[in-house]
Amino acid sequence: MKKIILGLALAFNVAIFAQAGAKIVFKDADNTIDYGKVSKDTDSGIRSFEFTNTGDAPLTIINVQSTCGCTVPSKPTEPIAPGKTGKIDVKYNMNPGPIRKTITVETNAVNVEGGRVALKIKGDVIAKPEVNILEKKSTLMTTDK
């Protein structure tokens, strides 16, 4: 009985891992890009999620959607051949404050549930502090005494 159960479990695992078709594997850990602390004045907000088709069929990126209008993704227009790499560019509008956004990628990949992959961006956009000339002058006047 144990041999039968073990054999079925092994066959099931082989069937899962031996799926034919396109497979998508992203370069970034946990499919997340961390912007870190960035300034709106010095950063374009553009980042790229790089991926490889590790399968044996062309990989098609069907659709890429963001959770809001402040993040604009762009996808490859042509299928990615087996063994080749591609990228999905994401442009965040760099509004000051924390970044926590999700981008959903729809593909024909067989190694992800339903062909869908969630990509995430995170970080913190800091605003350049504005210097008020009047405050600066009054501070200088009070420290000169």
LUMZA-834704 format. One line per 3 residues: for each residue x, y, z of N, C-alpha, C. Coordinates in Angstrom, 1 decimal, decimal comma, padded with zeros to 4 digits. Layout:
X/Y/Z/X/Y/Z/X/Y/Z  ...;
//
This chain:
000,8/-001,2/000,0/000,0/000,0/000,0/000,9/001,3/000,0  001,9/001,2/000,8/002,8/002,4/000,9/003,5/002,6/-000,5  003,8/001,5/-001,2/004,5/001,7/-002,5/003,5/002,3/-003,5;
002,3/001,9/-003,4/001,3/002,5/-004,3/001,1/004,0/-004,1  001,0/004,4/-002,8/000,8/005,8/-002,5/002,0/006,6/-002,9  003,2/006,0/-002,6/004,5/006,7/-003,0/004,6/006,8/-004,5;
004,2/005,8/-005,2/004,2/005,8/-006,7/003,3/006,9/-007,2  002,1/006,9/-006,7/001,1/008,0/-007,1/001,6/009,4/-006,9  002,2/009,6/-005,7/002,7/010,9/-005,3/003,9/011,3/-006,3;
004,7/010,3/-006,6/005,8/010,6/-007,5/005,3/010,9/-008,9  004,4/010,2/-009,4/003,8/010,4/-010,7/003,1/011,8/-010,7  002,4/012,1/-009,7/001,8/013,4/-009,6/002,8/014,6/-009,7;
003,9/014,5/-009,0/004,9/015,5/-009,0/005,6/015,6/-010,3  005,9/014,5/-011,0/006,5/014,4/-012,3/005,5/015,1/-013,3  004,2/014,8/-013,2/003,3/015,4/-014,1/003,2/016,9/-014,0;
003,3/017,4/-012,7/003,3/018,9/-012,5/004,5/019,5/-013,1  005,7/019,0/-012,8/006,9/019,6/-013,2/007,2/019,4/-014,7  006,6/018,4/-015,3/006,9/018,1/-016,7/005,9/018,8/-017,7;
005,2/019,8/-017,2/004,2/020,4/-018,1/004,9/021,0/-019,3  004,3/020,8/-020,4/004,9/021,4/-021,6/004,2/022,8/-021,8  005,0/023,7/-022,3/004,4/025,0/-022,6/005,3/026,1/-022,1;
004,9/027,4/-022,2/005,6/028,5/-021,8/005,7/028,6/-020,3  006,8/029,0/-019,8/007,0/029,2/-018,3/007,7/030,5/-018,1  007,2/031,3/-017,1/007,7/032,6/-016,8/008,4/032,6/-015,4;
009,6/033,1/-015,4/010,4/033,2/-014,2/010,9/034,6/-014,1  010,5/035,3/-013,0/011,0/036,7/-012,9/012,3/036,8/-012,1  013,2/037,7/-012,5/014,5/037,9/-011,9/014,4/038,4/-010,4;
013,5/039,3/-010,1/013,4/039,9/-008,8/012,8/039,0/-007,8  013,4/039,0/-006,6/012,9/038,2/-005,5/011,5/038,5/-005,1  010,7/037,6/-005,0/009,2/037,8/-004,6/008,5/038,6/-005,7;
009,0/038,7/-006,9/008,4/039,6/-007,9/008,2/041,0/-007,4  009,1/041,5/-006,6/009,0/042,8/-006,1/010,2/043,7/-006,4  009,9/044,9/-006,8/011,0/045,9/-006,9/010,8/047,0/-005,8;
011,9/047,2/-005,1/011,9/048,2/-004,0/012,6/049,4/-004,5  011,9/050,5/-004,6/012,4/051,8/-005,0/013,3/052,4/-004,0  013,1/052,0/-002,7/013,8/052,6/-001,6/013,3/054,0/-001,4;
014,1/054,8/-000,8/013,8/056,2/-000,6/014,3/057,0/-001,8  013,3/057,6/-002,6/013,7/058,3/-003,8/013,1/059,7/-003,8  013,7/060,6/-004,6/013,2/061,9/-004,7/012,4/062,1/-006,0;
011,3/062,8/-006,0/010,5/063,1/-007,2/011,4/063,9/-008,2  012,3/064,7/-007,7/013,0/065,6/-008,5/014,2/064,9/-009,3  014,6/063,8/-008,7/015,8/063,1/-009,3/015,6/061,7/-009,9;
014,3/061,2/-009,7/014,0/059,8/-010,2/012,9/059,9/-011,2  013,0/059,2/-012,3/012,0/059,1/-013,3/010,8/058,3/-012,9  011,0/057,4/-012,0/009,9/056,5/-011,5/009,8/055,2/-012,4;
010,7/055,0/-013,4/010,6/053,9/-014,3/011,5/052,8/-013,7  010,9/051,6/-013,7/011,6/050,4/-013,3/011,2/049,3/-014,2  012,0/048,2/-014,3/011,8/047,1/-015,2/011,8/045,8/-014,5;
010,8/045,0/-014,7/010,7/043,6/-014,2/011,2/042,7/-015,3  012,4/042,1/-015,1/012,9/041,2/-016,1/012,5/039,8/-015,9  012,2/039,0/-016,9/011,8/037,6/-016,8/012,4/036,8/-017,9;
012,4/035,5/-017,7/012,9/034,5/-018,7/011,8/033,5/-019,0  011,7/033,1/-020,2/010,8/032,0/-020,6/011,6/030,7/-020,5  011,3/030,0/-019,4/012,1/028,7/-019,2/011,3/027,5/-019,7;
010,3/027,8/-020,4/009,5/026,7/-021,0/009,9/026,3/-022,4  009,1/025,5/-023,0/009,5/025,0/-024,4/008,5/025,5/-025,5  007,8/026,6/-025,2/006,9/027,2/-026,1/007,0/028,7/-026,0;
006,6/029,4/-027,0/006,6/030,9/-026,9/005,7/031,4/-025,7  006,2/032,4/-025,0/005,5/033,0/-023,9/004,8/034,3/-024,4  003,5/034,4/-024,2/002,8/035,6/-024,6/002,3/036,3/-023,4;
002,6/037,6/-023,3/002,1/038,5/-022,3/000,8/039,0/-022,8  -000,3/038,6/-022,3/-001,6/038,9/-022,8/-002,1/040,3/-022,4  -001,9/040,6/-021,1/-002,3/041,8/-020,5/-001,5/042,2/-019,3;
-001,4/043,5/-019,0/-000,7/043,9/-017,8/-001,5/045,1/-017,3  -002,0/045,0/-016,0/-002,8/046,0/-015,4/-002,3/046,4/-014,0  -002,5/047,7/-013,7/-002,1/048,2/-012,4/-003,3/048,4/-011,6;
-003,1/048,5/-010,2/-004,2/048,7/-009,3/-004,7/050,1/-009,3  -003,9/051,1/-009,9/-004,4/052,5/-010,0/-003,8/053,2/-011,2  -004,2/054,3/-011,5/-003,7/055,1/-012,6/-002,4/055,8/-012,4;
-001,9/055,7/-011,1/-000,6/056,3/-010,8/000,6/055,4/-011,3  000,3/054,2/-011,6/001,3/053,3/-012,1/000,9/052,8/-013,5  001,8/053,0/-014,4/001,5/052,7/-015,8/002,5/051,6/-016,3;
002,0/050,4/-016,5/002,9/049,3/-017,0/002,9/049,2/-018,5  004,0/048,7/-019,1/004,0/048,4/-020,5/004,5/047,0/-020,7  004,0/046,3/-021,7/004,3/044,9/-021,9/005,0/044,7/-023,3;
005,7/043,5/-023,4/006,2/043,2/-024,7/005,1/043,0/-025,7  005,3/043,4/-027,0/004,3/043,2/-028,0/004,4/041,9/-028,7  005,6/041,3/-028,7/005,9/040,0/-029,4/006,0/038,9/-028,4;
005,7/037,6/-028,8/006,0/036,5/-027,9/007,4/036,4/-027,5  007,7/035,8/-026,4/009,1/035,6/-025,9/009,4/034,1/-026,2  010,5/033,9/-027,0/010,8/032,5/-027,4/011,4/031,8/-026,2;
011,3/030,5/-026,2/011,9/029,7/-025,1/013,4/030,0/-024,9  013,8/030,2/-023,6/015,2/030,5/-023,3/015,5/032,0/-023,4  014,6/032,8/-023,9/014,9/034,3/-024,1/014,3/035,0/-022,9;
014,8/036,3/-022,8/014,3/037,2/-021,7/013,4/038,3/-022,3  012,7/038,9/-021,4/011,8/040,0/-021,8/011,7/040,9/-020,5  011,0/042,0/-020,7/010,8/042,9/-019,5/009,5/043,6/-019,6;
009,0/043,9/-018,4/007,8/044,7/-018,3/008,2/046,0/-017,6  008,0/047,1/-018,3/008,4/048,4/-017,7/007,2/048,9/-016,9  007,5/049,6/-015,8/006,5/050,2/-014,9/006,9/051,6/-014,6;
006,0/052,6/-014,8/006,3/054,0/-014,5/005,4/054,4/-013,4  006,0/054,8/-012,3/005,2/055,3/-011,1/005,2/056,8/-011,2  004,1/057,5/-010,9/004,1/059,0/-011,1/004,8/059,8/-010,1;
005,4/059,1/-009,1/006,3/059,7/-008,1/005,6/060,8/-007,2  004,3/060,5/-006,8/003,7/061,3/-005,8/004,4/061,1/-004,5  004,7/062,2/-003,7/005,3/062,0/-002,4/004,5/061,1/-001,5;
005,2/060,2/-000,8/004,6/059,3/000,1/005,0/057,9/-000,1  004,4/056,9/000,6/004,8/055,5/000,4/004,3/055,0/-000,9  005,0/054,0/-001,5/004,6/053,3/-002,7/004,3/051,9/-002,3;
003,1/051,5/-002,6/002,7/050,1/-002,4/001,7/049,8/-003,5  002,1/049,3/-004,6/001,3/049,0/-005,8/001,5/047,6/-006,3  000,4/047,1/-006,9/000,5/045,7/-007,5/000,1/045,8/-009,0;
000,9/045,1/-009,8/000,6/045,0/-011,2/000,3/043,5/-011,5  -000,8/043,3/-012,2/-001,2/041,9/-012,5/-000,8/041,6/-014,0  -000,1/040,5/-014,2/000,4/040,1/-015,5/-000,4/038,9/-015,9;
-001,1/038,9/-017,1/-001,8/037,7/-017,6/-000,9/037,2/-018,7  -000,7/035,9/-018,6/000,2/035,2/-019,6/-000,4/033,8/-020,0  000,3/033,2/-020,9/000,0/031,8/-021,3/000,9/030,8/-020,6;
001,6/031,3/-019,5/002,5/030,4/-018,8/001,8/029,3/-018,0  002,4/028,1/-018,1/001,8/027,0/-017,4/002,3/026,8/-016,0  003,3/027,5/-015,6/003,9/027,3/-014,3/003,3/028,2/-013,2;
002,4/029,1/-013,6/001,7/030,0/-012,6/000,2/029,8/-012,7  -000,4/029,8/-011,5/-001,9/029,5/-011,5/-002,7/030,5/-012,4  -003,4/029,9/-013,3/-004,2/030,7/-014,2/-003,5/031,6/-015,2;
-002,1/031,4/-015,2/-001,3/032,2/-016,1/-001,1/033,6/-015,6  -001,5/033,9/-014,3/-001,4/035,2/-013,8/-000,3/035,3/-012,7  000,4/036,5/-012,8/001,5/036,7/-011,9/001,3/038,1/-011,3;
001,5/038,3/-010,0/001,4/039,6/-009,3/002,8/040,1/-009,2  003,0/041,3/-009,7/004,2/042,0/-009,5/004,0/043,2/-008,5  005,0/043,5/-007,7/004,8/044,6/-006,7/005,9/045,6/-006,7;
005,5/046,8/-006,5/006,5/047,9/-006,3/006,3/048,5/-004,9  007,4/048,9/-004,3/007,3/049,5/-003,0/008,4/050,5/-002,8  008,3/051,4/-001,9/009,3/052,4/-001,6/008,7/053,6/-001,0;
009,4/054,7/-001,0/009,0/055,9/-000,4/009,5/057,1/-001,2  008,6/057,9/-001,7/009,0/059,1/-002,5/009,0/060,2/-001,5  010,2/060,9/-001,4/010,3/062,0/-000,5/010,3/063,3/-001,3;
009,6/064,3/-000,8/009,6/065,6/-001,4/010,7/066,4/-001,0  011,3/067,2/-001,9/012,4/068,1/-001,6/011,8/069,2/-000,6  012,5/069,4/000,5/011,9/070,4/001,5/012,1/071,8/000,8;
011,0/072,5/001,0/011,0/073,9/000,4/011,5/074,8/001,5  012,4/075,7/001,0/013,0/076,7/001,9/012,3/078,0/001,7  011,8/078,4/002,8/011,1/079,7/002,8/012,1/080,8/003,2;
012,3/081,7/002,2/013,3/082,8/002,4/013,0/083,6/003,6  011,8/083,9/003,9/011,4/084,7/005,1/011,8/084,0/006,4  011,6/082,7/006,5/012,0/081,9/007,7/013,5/081,9/007,8;
014,2/081,8/006,7/015,6/081,7/006,7/016,2/083,0/007,2  015,6/084,2/006,8/016,1/085,5/007,2/015,8/085,7/008,7  014,7/085,3/009,1/014,3/085,5/010,5/015,2/084,7/011,4;
015,6/083,5/011,0/016,4/082,6/011,8/017,8/083,2/011,8  018,3/083,7/010,7/019,6/084,4/010,7/019,7/085,6/011,6  018,6/086,4/011,6/018,5/087,6/012,4/018,5/087,3/013,9;
017,9/086,2/014,3/017,8/085,9/015,7/019,1/085,2/016,2  019,8/084,6/015,4/021,0/083,9/015,8/022,2/084,9/015,8  022,1/086,1/015,2/023,2/087,0/015,1/023,4/087,9/016,4;
022,5/087,8/017,4/022,5/088,6/018,6/023,7/088,3/019,4;
//
